[in-house]
Amino acid sequence: MRFKRIGSMTALVAVLGLSLALFLGAVGNWTAGAAGTEHIVNSDTGVGDQAPCDAPDFPSVTDIETVIDDASVHNGDTLILCPGTFAAGAGGAIDVDKELTIEGLAAADRSDVVVQGSSHGFAIKANNVKISHLKLVGAGTDHGIHYELGPAGFDSGEFSDLEITGWHNGIYLNMSDDTQAGPNNNIHGNDIGVVIITDALGGHRDRVFSNTIGANTAQGIVLTQADEAYIEENTVAGNVGGPQILVNGKSNVFIWNNSIQATNSPGILIDSATAETLVQIGGSPAHTNNFTGTLVPGGYYVSLACASENTVDATFNYWNGINDTAGISPKVFNDEFDDPTSPSADCPNPGGSTSAVVVHPFVTAQWTPSPTPTPSPTPTATGTATPTSTPTPGATRTVSLSPAGWHDLTWSGPDATDPTTALTCISGKFSIAYMWVGTSTPPQWLRYVPGQPLLSNITALNKYDSLLVDITASGVSCVMPVAP
């Protein structure tokens, strides 16, 4: 059987078996690191001397980097910071070049454990660095938490329960893989809240979740060529110098269950969606985003640049109580209801867009946050039956597509089948389907949007073509033919 590779999401699923084997082999190393030594670090500006800060391992510390560099501190250790103020070293940053956990004393308020920097705050130069429960204060420059540039990015960081303020970028994830910003961060008073940047060396599967990101002077979240980035359960509001969330370039981004307040700038701006871009905003009732705020004239909850080459799935969102397409359409720039042949369209021809923001169906009630954050769902690969060399005439196969969410679906019927015919088995139960064409120049995602022929550019399916389908209902299965 031959299959077509449809991009990094499928590649991720395909290597799960290998990843599991590698994980099991590495469990011993991980647990050894997790069982490291705790070091109590006290500042000479401390507030009180409660235990264990009355007998610290490192007393009167002004520069955390001196502790990190100490020969007694090893990979897997934890630094417990007592209440007080800690400053960066002579270089203006704290270089974290060991796999450490750095956390404020649990019994203290996080605002009483203050780390100040004149350049970067924490410059991350190792894998598996975890920082939590403290206040990180900058001088208006550089980054509060910064993944240091190098021959490769560093992976698997966790940054949670932080107040981050006074920086150019609060958290700057450059080429990091499998890094988490959240939960319970309050990121405010910076130029930009969180930045995720990807290039060929890394920047995959980063997750920003369960944070409050607001009152920054530019954007709340910026994603540039981010691959499999998950933006989930955040409150993003009051960032005044740009959109609340900005998506740039070739990105593979999932924006789920956020509360986004837009006023004079877009809630979400997709600045340039190339043919390889896949952006999902909502996409199912389980992933509804709440768009709120009174828009000024010319303001939009979601805006897609006219020059974009791919469609954005923004179905099943709450649009500030608007319950009809006529009301939603003016609030979304370059939406599916615009007629590009009309002079009044958002992107009229000539120069009109070949794509659009798909907003229908939508929901009429806001999404309610869960009490505790849930893990990022990963695309679910469904099994595909292997046809025999001489199938029985009229043979079919049944593919389970449950639960709701993204699924791989491989067409097993005859060549040159119209996609509407091929997907009849799930009609009304999916919002959009993508097909990766790696042999085109440039490689691109083609799509099929139900009921939207102007937005659909999958013209026909051949046997063994593979689709990435967003299923919006539970208990869905597809019965499709098996061609000789």
Stockholm file with secondary structure:
# STOCKHOLM 1.0

chainA/1-484         MRFKRIGSMTALVAVLGLSLALFLGAVGNWTAGAAGTEHIVNSDTGVGDQAPCDAPDFPSVTDIETVIDDASVHNGDTLILCPGTFAAGAGGAIDVDKELTIEGLAAADRSDVVVQGSSHGFAIKANNVKISHLKLVGAGTDHGIHYELGPAGFDSGEFSDLEITGWHNGIYLNMSDDTQAGPNNNIHGNDIGVVIITDALGGHRDRVFSNTIGANTAQGIVLTQADEAYIEENTVAGNVGGPQILVNGKSNVFIWNNSIQATNSPGILIDSATAETLVQIGGSPAHTNNFTGTLVPGGYYVSLACASENTVDATFNYWNGINDTAGISPKVFNDEFDDPTSPSADCPNPGGSTSAVVVHPFVTAQWTPSPTPTPSPTPTATGTATPTSTPTPGATRTVSLSPAGWHDLTWSGPDATDPTTALTCISGKFSIAYMWVGTSTPPQWLRYVPGQPLLSNITALNKYDSLLVDITASGVSCVMPVAP
#=GR chainA/1-484 SS CCCCCCCHHHHHHHTHHHHHHHHHHHHHHHHHHHTCCEEEECCTTCSCCCTTTTSCSBCSCSBHHHHHTSTTCCTTCEEEECSEEEECCTTSSEEECSCCEEEECTTSCGGGEEEECSSCSEEECSSSCEEEEEEEECCSSSEEEEECCSSSCCCCCEEEEEEEESSSEEEEEESCSSCEECSSCEEESSSEEEEEECBTTBCBSCEEESCEEECCSSCSEEEESCEEEEEESCEEECCCSSCSEEEESSCEEEEESCEEECSSSCSEEECCCCTTCEEEESCSGGGCCEEESCCCTTCCSEEECTTCCSCEECCSCEETTCCSHHHHGGGEETBTTCCTTSTTSSSCSSSCCSCCEECCSCBSSCCCCCSSCCCCCCCBCCCCCCCCSSCCTTCEEEEECCSSEEEEEECCSCTTBCHHHHTGGGTTSEEEEEEEETTSSSCEEEEECTTCTTTCCCCCBCTTCEEEEEECSSSCEEEEECCC
#=GC SS_cons         CCCCCCCHHHHHHHTHHHHHHHHHHHHHHHHHHHTCCEEEECCTTCSCCCTTTTSCSBCSCSBHHHHHTSTTCCTTCEEEECSEEEECCTTSSEEECSCCEEEECTTSCGGGEEEECSSCSEEECSSSCEEEEEEEECCSSSEEEEECCSSSCCCCCEEEEEEEESSSEEEEEESCSSCEECSSCEEESSSEEEEEECBTTBCBSCEEESCEEECCSSCSEEEESCEEEEEESCEEECCCSSCSEEEESSCEEEEESCEEECSSSCSEEECCCCTTCEEEESCSGGGCCEEESCCCTTCCSEEECTTCCSCEECCSCEETTCCSHHHHGGGEETBTTCCTTSTTSSSCSSSCCSCCEECCSCBSSCCCCCSSCCCCCCCBCCCCCCCCSSCCTTCEEEEECCSSEEEEEECCSCTTBCHHHHTGGGTTSEEEEEEEETTSSSCEEEEECTTCTTTCCCCCBCTTCEEEEEECSSSCEEEEECCC
//
